[in-house]
Amino acid sequence: MEYVNAHGARIPALGFGVFRMSDAEVEAVIGAALDAGFRHFDTAQIYGNEAALGRALKSAGARREDLFLTTKVWVDKYAKGPFAASVDESLEKLGVDRVDLLLLHWPADKVPVAEQVALINEVQAAGRTRFIGVSNQNAAQLRESVAISPAPIVTNQIELHPYIDNAKIVATARELGVAITAYYAMADGAVPKDAVLQKIGAAYGKSAAQVALRWLIQQGFIALSKTANPGRVAENFDVFDFTLSAADMAAIAGLSRPDGRIVSPPDLAPDWDV
Ligand SMILES: NC(=O)c1ccc[n+]([C@@H]2O[C@H](COP(=O)([O-])OP(=O)(O)OC[C@H]3O[C@@H](n4cnc5c(N)ncnc54)[C@H](OP(=O)(O)O)[C@@H]3O)[C@@H](O)[C@H]2O)c1
């Protein structure tokens, strides 16, 4: 495993995400994820599976101190009182005293970013999470968050895969010392079928999915991988024994296109940086 260091946080560079997974799917795949080597797990209040993840990790015998656990607070909890209560509920469901990383899931537009950042700092100060971060923030929001947050913002979790050009937010995060966590690495299923990525992978004996995960990690990002298919878990973890050439890195970046963004819910998303 490689790690990404940000403001004292040592984050495993590959995490297992459980978005769009039923409780039964989570419970069926977590043992395989642990066996493959995953120790970083990413969930969210809105995924509805924090309790299943907590149960599955416990029943598989995972040691808490070996895990890096992330959850995210949903936008309807962005208010004094409900925010902290929702985090307490998340911890109870996960069966832990604190998470390693807590994120503001989406900026939305109803509650000013400054208030959101104040709320997450309160729960961090109360010991409910080791580190805090944000998700889906644009460059201006990230600058504001970093400027006003007493505790460091360790990551911005954003959509990132070969088809999306996120150069501006990536450059801003780098300038601010904020790690980028990449979600939708498979571009919702398009990556594994991509002929260019398959061809690049063939030269290394790797699949297109492995190439995309490696491409993210090799840029210093944290990559999230989700599969409900236990047969694919080991494939997705097996990305630490090869290095993509500079030419291949550039060829993969060349797949980006203006309409490459997939996730942009109108009531949640900010004005994306172009
Ligand atoms: N912060 C946010 O707003 C946000 C938004 C979205 C996602 N996320 C996080 O990012 C994680 C990943 O995103 P995602 O799961 O939505 O999308 P994704 O990584 O693009 O994955 C899409 C699909 O690719 C398939 N897949 C995975 N590995 C494969 C392989 N080796 N070969 C072929 N197909 C493969 C999976 O289907 P199977 O299950 O059938 O294998 C999966 O459903 C989530 O679980 C979540 O933790 C965060």
The ligand as a Gaussian input file, in Angstrom:
#p B3LYP/6-31G(d) Opt

LIG

0 1
 N      -18.176000      12.268000      -2.499000
 C      -19.097000      11.972000      -3.401000
 O      -19.996000      12.776000      -3.686000
 C      -19.054000      10.624000      -4.064000
 C      -19.849000      10.389000      -5.200000
 C      -19.762000       9.121000      -5.792000
 C      -18.917000       8.156000      -5.280000
 N      -18.170000       8.419000      -4.160000
 C      -17.261000       7.397000      -3.573000
 O      -16.459000       6.836000      -4.595000
 C      -16.638000       5.411000      -4.643000
 C      -16.485000       4.936000      -6.053000
 O      -17.509000       5.496000      -6.873000
 P      -18.639000       4.587000      -7.559000
 O      -18.674000       3.309000      -6.872000
 O      -19.924000       5.285000      -7.512000
 O      -18.225000       4.552000      -9.090000
 P      -17.027000       3.867000      -9.927000
 O      -15.788000       3.786000      -9.111000
 O      -16.980000       4.630000     -11.186000
 O      -17.530000       2.404000     -10.181000
 C      -18.592000       2.162000     -11.084000
 C      -18.802000       0.700000     -11.320000
 O      -17.632000       0.109000     -11.872000
 C      -17.706000      -1.293000     -11.619000
 N      -16.353000      -1.838000     -11.447000
 C      -15.524000      -1.693000     -10.386000
 N      -14.364000      -2.330000     -10.581000
 C      -14.450000      -2.921000     -11.807000
 C      -13.575000      -3.732000     -12.572000
 N      -12.364000      -4.073000     -12.130000
 N      -14.001000      -4.160000     -13.790000
 C      -15.219000      -3.833000     -14.265000
 N      -16.098000      -3.054000     -13.579000
 C      -15.709000      -2.605000     -12.361000
 C      -18.511000      -1.468000     -10.347000
 O      -19.570000      -2.388000     -10.590000
 P      -19.641000      -3.786000      -9.754000
 O      -20.010000      -3.416000      -8.360000
 O      -20.710000      -4.533000     -10.476000
 O      -18.268000      -4.404000      -9.857000
 C      -19.056000      -0.070000     -10.063000
 O      -20.429000      -0.060000      -9.794000
 C      -18.034000       5.205000      -4.031000
 O      -18.238000       3.897000      -3.583000
 C      -18.016000       6.239000      -2.927000
 O      -17.293000       5.747000      -1.817000
 C      -18.213000       9.645000      -3.562000

